[in-house]
Amino acid sequence: MVIGHHHISMYTKNVGKNDYFYQEILGLHRVKVSVNQDDPFMYHVFYGDLTGSPGTELTFFEIPLIGNTYPGTNAITKIGLLVPSYQSLLYWQERFSQFEVKHSNITKYAGHDAIHFEDHEGLRFVLLNHAGRRIPEKWKAWPDSVVPEYHRILGMGSVELTVESLPTLANTLENLLGYHKISLTENEAIYQAVEGEVFGEIVVKQLPGMKERRGKGSIHHLAIEVEGDLEDWEEKIKDFGYRTSGVVDRFYFKSLYFTEEHGITFELVSSDALGFTADSSVEELGTKLDLPPFLEHRRAEIEAKLVPIQEWD
């Protein structure tokens, strides 16, 4: 069973500028500074709520030489972020104007009052009015955010996937992952992990054309939180016809990756994850470079090739 979103991972060209935008403008908590475990000389930075609870995490890989994104189809194209109320949207309109963040007027998206905006590298978001509805119990506000508590970003909402064939992706979402179809038109469908809850929602748009070419401000993969053994999920995915990464131990959580026909990568994360406090106190989260135990013996080598956090400014 899919519980909802776990995290979503993107590319950034400059981790210092990225850190400023997500902490000082969006008011998110930098909860973990680590490295790409498959390429440990690349920063991997996580933002979210107080402890980086599943469903609140935005993560970034830093690639200093990365080029621009060329938008297109067959990609994850937009990230929804939930805010408490309509008044929060008015607050964010003013805040975005103050910080010269590219944004829309208040509009509608997937049935919600919404504001579309982009970060400093063109990564596309939409703020969604959650209208006081419930959020997962594990989501905890970060008290030191620069944004007032009653307007803070709560966590992830609708994630938009744009593909050439809606029916093909629909088959994967419904028959492999068990998402519930909420609405369907000729060129758009909405799916939910938990019926009636937007924090596991996927909006699928059908669009022919050229495949998106990734660069700074593009999205690498969507991670979803699942119940059940990942080994069982692996067999299910293979039986469905996809190749998998095999179960990967990331220390903070265990993962299983697969890529569907359009080239969109999903990561399944086990619900029994240790989380980011496995090697840090809550007070220390995001203040130092944390490495999983299997990379700790390479700390000196890794730190020598990374710009220290203190120099990001």
Secondary structure as GFF3:
##gff-version 3
##sequence-region A 1 313
A	DSSP	beta_strand	2	12	.	.	.	ID=ss1
A	DSSP	alpha_helix	15	19	.	.	.	ID=ss2
A	DSSP	pi_helix	20	25	.	.	.	ID=ss3
A	DSSP	beta_strand	29	36	.	.	.	ID=ss4
A	DSSP	beta_strand	39	48	.	.	.	ID=ss5
A	DSSP	beta_strand	57	62	.	.	.	ID=ss6
A	DSSP	beta_strand	75	83	.	.	.	ID=ss7
A	DSSP	alpha_helix	86	98	.	.	.	ID=ss8
A	DSSP	beta_strand	107	109	.	.	.	ID=ss9
A	DSSP	beta_strand	112	118	.	.	.	ID=ss10
A	DSSP	beta_strand	124	129	.	.	.	ID=ss11
A	DSSP	three_ten_helix	149	151	.	.	.	ID=ss12
A	DSSP	beta_strand	155	163	.	.	.	ID=ss13
A	DSSP	alpha_helix	166	171	.	.	.	ID=ss14
A	DSSP	pi_helix	172	176	.	.	.	ID=ss15
A	DSSP	beta_strand	180	184	.	.	.	ID=ss16
A	DSSP	beta_strand	188	192	.	.	.	ID=ss17
A	DSSP	three_ten_helix	198	200	.	.	.	ID=ss18
A	DSSP	beta_strand	201	206	.	.	.	ID=ss19
A	DSSP	beta_strand	219	226	.	.	.	ID=ss20
A	DSSP	alpha_helix	230	240	.	.	.	ID=ss21
A	DSSP	beta_strand	248	249	.	.	.	ID=ss22
A	DSSP	beta_strand	254	259	.	.	.	ID=ss23
A	DSSP	beta_strand	265	270	.	.	.	ID=ss24
A	DSSP	three_ten_helix	276	278	.	.	.	ID=ss25
A	DSSP	three_ten_helix	282	284	.	.	.	ID=ss26
A	DSSP	three_ten_helix	293	298	.	.	.	ID=ss27
A	DSSP	alpha_helix	299	304	.	.	.	ID=ss28
A	DSSP	three_ten_helix	309	311	.	.	.	ID=ss29
###
